[in-house]
Amino acid sequence: MTVNNTIAHQRLILSGDRERFKELLRRRLIECGWRDQVRMLCRDVVKENESNNVTFDMLVTRVTPRARALVPDTVKKELLQKIKTHLLTQKDQ
Amino acid sequence: MNDNGCIHLNNFKAAKGIHPYKIVHAFFVSCTSYEARRYKATSCLCFTCGQPGPRMHSCLHCIYFACYAGHIQDHSKSKKHFLYVDLSYGNIFCAQCQDYIYDRELTEIAMSHRLKEAKSLGISVPFMPWLPNNNEALALRRLRKRRLISPHTTIGLRGLQNLGSTCFMNCIVQTLIHTPLLRDYFLGEKHKCKAQSSGKCLVCEVSKLFQEFYSGAKTPLTLHRLLHLIWTHARHLAGYEQQDAHEFFIATLDVLHRHCMNGVEDTEKKENGRCNCIIDQIFTGGLQSDVVCTSCSGVSTTIDPFWDISLDVAGPGSLQACLERFTRAEHLGSAAKIKCSNCRVYRESTKQLTLETLPIVASFHLKRFEHSSQIDRKISAFVSFPAELDMTPFMSSHRRAVDVGATDNNNAPEGVFEDNRYSLFAVVNHLGSLDAGHYTAYVRQMKGSWFKCDDHMITRASLREVLDSEGYLLFYHKTVLEYECDVS
């Protein structure tokens, strides 16, 4: 992270907008069914490894790549565009 | 996995209590105040490598921040501090158990902090699913009868007998019964009648009606008691002739609203000057009227409550176009001068209507019946309406931003996070001519599942069929609900 990035990041936390964007993302991922899909992926991993002790770390390693690929482009685009415009309008103030 | 934590966490709690978790959570996971956000913004960096991630954790023993890429583990090993908190989600990792662990008490703290955080940011509280308490769990175990809701289920659907041109009532009742939030209210038995004389409360009658619709029986219902109650309380609708469904809808809401208030203390009635009965919570919005003096540009603003929006249908071909015209600034002309409070004389002015607050159910009335001294006629012009409608362009805040040319305002945080999307859930149609007509209704039973209600007959319908229908009354429900909570 560069200094500029860090400042932008800190400003987002300070203003509470980071949480607002997170909430927006969370909503969109629920609406489009992504959360349910990821839940199914996790269930599959647990089922495959029924004999072993499934840990959180293992679940994260196995599910993350597939879960990331499942995020719809529309959601990514919306968030990217909104964060971008938001940061650009902030700068002028 | 249970929520009793693990022996290591329990030992820690016995020695140090819940305070360390509470502090870490309120300042670095869910910031409950501006001050907390300032701490989080400046100090959430790995003490070892200075990076903001990946997956920052805080040691619960000494509040040492470190990333999950190895540094928190190093700290844990060298100091023998085995418990650390994930700073993104607030979960506790136990290095001795080698996994995240759950503890009911700490989960409750986390939940209350999340509510405080939402309040401090002025955003909607996250949806929390219903969890049965001990009594409710017992009741569920005792009552073994279950109903399976499948995509083919027809529960909640019942025909209504026509009592002699009462189709106007039937289609409004079908609409109310299929209003999602109203259904939840009544099936949750939220109406506690405070009226002195039972049998005279329309709200109780509707409550019973919901039970009838969801009883599983399939025979058509007869609504004579409901009709009688409305006749008694809205005298202008009494009699056996055909009535206007729109007029009946408004009259029904009015009687329901009045009966909700029966026996309620005056002090409980209003919240911020607004009635908080279920009818007003669901159906009431605020219509803003701005009158601008053409001479001094002084604005006089009034906000009036509304239950529905009546739209002219001559001209525009779509609901959005009707709304666009409804919210356009209109020049009042020299024949309709208004006294300007600034100039203190009568001036020409422009008037603009916009939506200041949106109701949960947005009801649109397409003015298809024209009554004038010369002629009474029905306008059958086609007006298309969408299954999903975004109301943002018709909001007062949005219109103001567009008018002053400050398009940037749309990107202000409120604009970005505001969600004004609505979904169609009922359409009332008038078939035939002015004097020999019939009303039917399309209702959405579940997402994507539509039915046509023609008095006692209920038939499956497609969305296409619904959208191609003429449309007289259109009912939209807010797609995403916002939640409020009371936290101190």
Interface residues (C-beta under 8 A of the other chain):
Chain A: M1 T6 H9 Q10 R11 I13 L14 S15 G16 D17 E19 R20 E23 L24 R26 R27 E31 T55 F56 K82 T85 H86 T89
Chain B: C31 Y34 R37 R38 K40 A41 T42 C44 Q51 P52 Q98 D99 Y100 E117 S120 L121 I123 S124 P126 D408 N411 A412 P413 V416 F417 D419 V480
